[in-house]
Amino acid sequence: MNSNPRFFNRAEFLGLLVLALLLVVILPLGLDNFRLNLVAKYLTYSFVALGLVLCWGYGGILSLGQGVFFGLGGYCMAMYLKLEASSIENTKIQSTPGIPDFMDWNQITSLPLLWQPFHSLTFAILAVLFVPAIFAFIIGAAMFKRRVSGVYFAIITQAIAAIMTILIVGQQGYTGGINGITDLRTLMGWDIRTDHSKVVLYFVEVACLFACILIALFVKHSKLGRIMVAMREKEDRVRFSGYSVANFKIFSFCLAAVFASIGGALFTLEVGFMSPSFVGIVPSIEMVIYAAVGGRLSIFGAVYGTLLVNYAKTSLSESFPELWQLAFGALFIAVVMLLPNGLGGAWRDYVQPHVDRILAGRKSKSVSVRGVLIDGAPAE
């Protein structure tokens, strides 16, 4: 693996193997269906954290509105699933059969033009990829071309998240309002609500997650990744070197948006609904917490941080239903104070050196033993 350092190094290869062992073998064999479904839901958030590692950790762009892109991906997939669940046969008791139930409740008598392309699964998948990318491009071009960055950009993305929530809730006849798009049943006739379907979707999520991790590793080790790090440290120096800082920021912001959107689409498939509660300011800040706990410079830490934070959130809410938010906040503060670089930084500083020493010792021992055998071989 060292022969191609531009893709990933030995430590990252081992990290891939350990993560694959955890997600593909240990968790599916060690958890019941209910707990495995919870892990599947947690993994959808890790796509957002992974994008934040590239955008915030390497690009230096803190976005507090990633819930917007998570919601866009979720709503694009939910629109397709809702149309499939709203066949004339399933909605024959409505005043206008063949349209989603919340539209019928709001006296809409025909399917809006915006919804019509979502009869196609191919269009829905393309929308999951391109709608957030285009939206992020518009925001990024408007901000970065004018050199808006730092805390100002973070506040603007937070405001966009609030505006998007208000817009979704206000357009109840087209978006389902505060309840969102619910009662999603099938994907191309395949019932996504059964236990078997949940297990299949779990492994689909894991496969998509590893694909995104490989993309992130490729970006990290490419020239693009090195420029992003330089841009984070000395933006003016990169600009004076002839590079367009705005274009690199736009790219990293768009890539993070696409990752978040993929997570949102998989979340909709996993839980069977999408609502504006996943789009606003609070979920967006929680997504930043996932990346911070995992380590904003650690690609694998984004996954572990997401799993740890959500597991703690679930466990504390079950054990301390009245105090879990305080306990959750205390846990986050403790992690930030004791591990300022997150789980990934703790691994890199305290564990990785010992692993490298052990591997180096075994390698040198193997070489020495091989040399003794060769030197001690009988002459022909």
C-alpha positions in Angstrom: 0.0 0.0 0.0 3.0 2.3 0.5 3.6 2.1 -3.3 0.6 4.4 -3.8 0.7 7.0 -1.1 -1.6 9.2 -3.0 -4.6 6.9 -2.2 -4.1 5.7 1.3 -1.2 4.6 3.5 -0.7 1.5 5.6 -2.3 3.0 8.7 -5.4 4.0 6.7 -5.5 0.5 5.1 -5.6 -1.0 8.6 -8.2 1.4 9.6 -10.4 0.3 6.7 -10.0 -3.3 7.7 -10.9 -2.6 11.3 -13.9 -0.6 10.4 -15.0 -3.2 7.9 -14.7 -5.9 10.6 -16.8 -3.9 13.0 -19.5 -2.9 10.6 -19.7 -6.0 8.5 -19.1 -8.8 11.0 -19.1 -7.8 14.7 -22.2 -5.5 14.8 -24.5 -7.7 12.5 -23.6 -10.8 14.5 -23.7 -9.2 17.9 -26.8 -7.1 17.8 -30.5 -7.9 17.4 -32.6 -6.4 14.6 -33.7 -3.4 16.7 -30.2 -2.4 17.8 -28.8 -3.0 14.3 -31.5 -0.7 12.9 -30.4 2.0 15.4 -26.8 1.6 14.2 -28.0 1.9 10.6 -29.7 5.2 11.5 -26.5 6.4 13.2 -24.5 5.5 10.1 -26.6 7.8 8.0 -25.4 10.7 10.1 -21.8 9.6 9.6 -22.0 10.7 6.0 -22.5 14.3 7.2 -19.6 14.0 9.6 -17.4 12.6 6.9 -18.2 15.6 4.7 -17.5 17.9 7.5 -14.0 16.4 8.0 -13.2 17.4 4.4 -15.0 20.7 4.5 -14.1 21.9 8.0 -11.1 19.8 9.0 -9.1 20.0 5.8 -10.8 23.0 4.0 -11.2 25.2 7.1 -14.9 25.9 6.3 -17.2 25.5 9.2 -20.8 25.0 8.1 -23.6 25.0 10.6 -26.2 24.2 8.0 -25.4 20.7 6.9 -28.8 19.6 8.0 -30.1 21.4 4.9 -28.3 19.1 2.6 -29.2 16.0 4.7 -32.8 17.1 4.4 -32.6 17.8 0.7 -31.4 14.2 0.0 -34.0 12.8 2.4 -36.9 14.7 0.8 -35.8 13.8 -2.7 -35.9 10.1 -1.8 -39.1 10.6 0.2 -40.9 12.2 -2.7 -40.3 9.1 -4.9 -41.3 6.7 -2.1 -44.4 8.7 -1.3 -45.6 8.7 -4.9 -45.1 4.9 -5.0 -47.1 4.6 -1.8 -49.8 6.9 -3.2 -51.1 4.8 -6.0 -54.8 5.1 -7.0 -55.6 1.8 -5.3 -53.9 2.9 -2.0 -55.6 6.3 -2.1 -59.0 5.5 -3.4 -60.8 6.8 -0.3 -59.3 10.3 -0.9 -61.1 13.1 -2.6 -58.4 13.1 -5.3 -56.9 9.5 -5.6 -53.4 9.2 -6.8 -51.8 12.1 -4.9 -50.1 12.1 -1.5 -52.5 12.2 1.4 -51.2 15.5 2.8 -51.9 17.2 -0.5 -55.5 15.9 -0.4 -55.9 17.2 3.1 -54.8 20.7 1.9 -57.4 20.7 -1.0 -54.7 20.2 -3.7 -56.5 18.4 -6.6 -53.6 17.5 -8.9 -50.0 16.5 -8.5 -47.7 19.6 -8.6 -45.3 19.9 -11.5 -42.3 19.8 -9.1 -43.4 16.3 -7.9 -44.0 14.7 -11.3 -40.4 13.7 -12.2 -40.1 11.8 -9.0 -42.2 9.0 -10.4 -38.8 7.8 -11.6 -36.3 6.2 -9.2 -33.4 7.2 -11.6 -34.5 10.8 -11.4 -34.8 10.6 -7.6 -31.2 9.2 -7.3 -29.8 11.9 -9.6 -31.7 14.5 -7.6 -30.1 13.2 -4.4 -26.7 13.8 -5.9 -27.2 17.0 -8.0 -29.8 19.1 -6.1 -27.7 19.6 -3.0 -24.6 20.1 -5.1 -26.3 22.8 -7.1 -27.7 24.5 -4.0 -24.3 24.3 -2.3 -22.6 25.7 -5.4 -25.0 28.7 -5.4 -24.3 29.4 -1.7 -20.6 28.8 -2.1 -20.2 31.0 -5.2 -22.2 33.8 -3.5 -20.1 33.7 -0.3 -16.6 32.6 -1.3 -16.3 34.8 -4.4 -16.9 37.7 -2.0 -14.4 36.2 0.4 -17.0 35.6 3.1 -15.5 33.0 5.4 -14.9 32.0 9.1 -17.6 32.8 11.6 -19.5 34.9 9.1 -20.0 31.9 6.8 -21.0 29.7 9.7 -23.7 32.2 10.8 -25.0 32.5 7.3 -25.3 28.7 6.9 -27.1 28.6 10.2 -29.5 31.2 9.0 -30.1 29.2 5.8 -31.0 26.2 7.9 -33.6 28.2 9.8 -35.0 29.6 6.6 -35.3 26.2 5.0 -37.1 24.8 8.0 -39.6 27.7 7.9 -40.1 27.2 4.2 -40.8 23.5 4.5 -43.2 23.9 7.4 -45.0 26.8 5.7 -45.5 24.9 2.4 -47.6 22.2 4.0 -49.5 21.2 0.9 -46.3 20.5 -1.0 -43.9 19.2 1.7 -46.1 17.7 4.4 -45.4 20.6 6.7 -44.3 20.0 10.3 -45.2 16.3 10.0 -43.0 15.8 7.0 -43.5 13.0 4.4 -44.5 9.9 6.3 -46.0 6.4 5.6 -43.3 5.3 3.2 -43.7 1.6 2.4 -42.0 0.2 -0.7 -39.1 0.8 -3.0 -40.0 -0.5 -6.5 -42.5 -2.9 -4.9 -40.0 -4.1 -2.3 -41.3 -3.6 1.2 -38.7 -1.6 3.2 -40.5 -2.1 6.5 -39.6 -5.8 7.1 -36.7 -7.0 9.3 -35.1 -8.6 6.3 -35.3 -5.4 4.4 -33.7 -3.5 7.3 -30.8 -5.8 7.3 -30.3 -5.5 3.5 -30.5 -1.7 3.8 -27.9 -1.8 6.6 -25.4 -3.4 4.3 -26.3 -1.0 1.5 -25.5 1.9 3.8 -22.2 0.3 4.8 -21.2 -0.1 1.2 -22.1 3.5 0.4 -20.2 4.6 3.4 -17.0 2.8 2.4 -17.4 4.3 -1.1 -17.5 7.8 0.4 -14.6 7.0 2.7 -12.5 5.9 -0.3 -13.4 9.2 -2.1 -12.5 11.2 1.0 -9.1 9.4 1.2 -8.4 10.0 -2.5 -9.2 13.7 -2.1 -7.0 13.8 1.1 -3.9 12.4 -0.6 -4.3 14.2 -3.9 -2.9 17.5 -4.8 -6.4 18.9 -4.2 -6.2 17.8 -0.6 -2.8 19.3 0.0 -4.1 22.6 -1.4 -7.1 22.5 0.9 -4.8 22.1 3.9 -2.6 24.9 2.7 -5.7 27.0 2.2 -6.8 26.3 5.7 -3.5 27.3 7.2 -2.4 30.2 4.9 -5.2 31.3 2.6 -3.5 34.4 1.4 -0.3 32.5 0.5 -2.3 30.0 -1.6 -4.1 32.9 -3.4 -0.7 34.6 -4.1 0.6 31.4 -5.5 -2.0 31.7 -8.3 -4.7 29.3 -7.1 -8.4 30.2 -6.9 -9.1 29.8 -3.2 -12.8 30.4 -3.9 -13.1 27.5 -6.3 -11.4 25.1 -3.9 -13.7 26.2 -1.1 -16.8 25.7 -3.4 -15.6 22.2 -4.3 -15.1 21.1 -0.7 -18.4 22.6 0.3 -20.3 20.9 -2.6 -18.6 17.5 -1.9 -19.7 17.8 1.8 -23.2 18.6 0.7 -23.4 15.6 -1.6 -22.1 13.3 1.2 -24.8 14.7 3.6 -27.5 14.3 0.9 -26.6 10.6 0.4 -26.9 10.1 4.2 -30.3 11.8 4.2 -31.6 9.6 1.4 -30.4 6.5 3.2 -32.0 7.8 6.4 -35.4 8.1 4.7 -35.1 4.5 3.4 -34.1 3.3 6.9 -36.7 5.0 9.0 -39.5 5.4 6.5 -40.1 9.2 6.8 -38.5 12.6 6.5 -39.4 15.8 8.4 -38.1 19.3 8.8 -36.9 18.4 12.3 -33.7 17.0 10.6 -33.1 20.2 8.6 -32.9 23.0 11.1 -30.2 24.5 13.3 -30.2 22.0 16.2 -29.6 18.9 14.0 -26.9 20.8 12.0 -25.0 21.7 15.2 -25.3 18.0 16.4 -23.7 16.9 13.1 -20.8 19.2 13.8 -20.5 17.6 17.2 -20.1 14.2 15.6 -17.2 15.4 13.6 -15.6 17.2 16.5 -15.8 14.2 18.8 -14.4 11.9 16.2 -11.7 14.4 15.3 -12.2 16.9 12.5 -9.0 15.7 10.8 -9.8 12.1 11.0 -11.9 10.4 8.2 -12.4 7.2 10.2 -13.0 9.2 13.4 -16.0 10.8 11.8 -17.7 7.3 11.7 -16.6 6.4 15.3 -17.5 9.8 16.6 -21.0 9.6 15.1 -21.6 6.1 16.5 -20.3 7.0 20.0 -22.3 10.3 20.3 -25.5 8.7 19.1 -25.0 5.6 21.3 -24.4 7.9 24.3 -27.5 9.9 23.4 -29.7 6.8 23.2 -28.3 5.2 26.3 -28.6 8.4 28.4 -32.1 9.1 27.2 -33.1 5.5 28.2 -31.4 5.6 31.6 -32.0 9.3 32.5 -35.0 10.5 30.6 -35.2 13.8 32.6 -31.4 14.5 32.8 -30.0 13.0 29.6 -29.5 16.3 27.8 -27.4 17.6 30.7 -25.4 14.4 30.8 -25.0 14.5 27.0 -23.7 18.0 27.2 -21.3 17.1 30.0 -20.0 14.2 28.0 -19.3 16.4 25.0 -17.5 19.0 27.1 -15.4 16.3 28.7 -14.4 14.9 25.3 -13.5 18.3 23.9 -11.4 19.3 27.0 -9.6 16.0 27.4 -9.3 15.1 23.7 -9.1 18.4 21.8 -8.4 16.5 18.6 -11.2 14.0 19.1 -11.0 10.2 19.0 -8.9 10.3 15.8 -6.3 12.6 17.5 -6.2 10.3 20.6 -5.6 7.3 18.4 -2.9 9.1 16.4 -1.0 10.4 19.5 -1.3 7.5 21.9 -2.2 4.3 20.1 -0.8 4.5 16.6 2.9 4.8 17.7 2.7 1.5 19.6 1.0 -0.2 16.7 3.7 1.1 14.3 6.4 -0.1 16.8 4.9 -3.6 17.0 4.6 -3.9 13.2 8.1 -2.6 12.7 9.4 -5.1 15.3 7.7 -8.0 13.6 8.9 -7.0 10.2 12.5 -6.7 11.4 12.3 -10.1 13.2 10.9 -11.7 10.0 13.8 -10.2 7.9 16.4 -11.4 10.4 15.0 -14.9 10.5 14.9 -15.1 6.7 18.5 -13.9 6.6 19.7 -16.6 9.0 18.0 -19.3 6.9 19.6 -18.0 3.8 23.0 -17.7 5.3 22.8 -21.1 6.9 21.6 -22.9 3.8 23.9 -25.8 2.8 26.2 -25.3 -0.1 25.3 -27.0 -3.3 
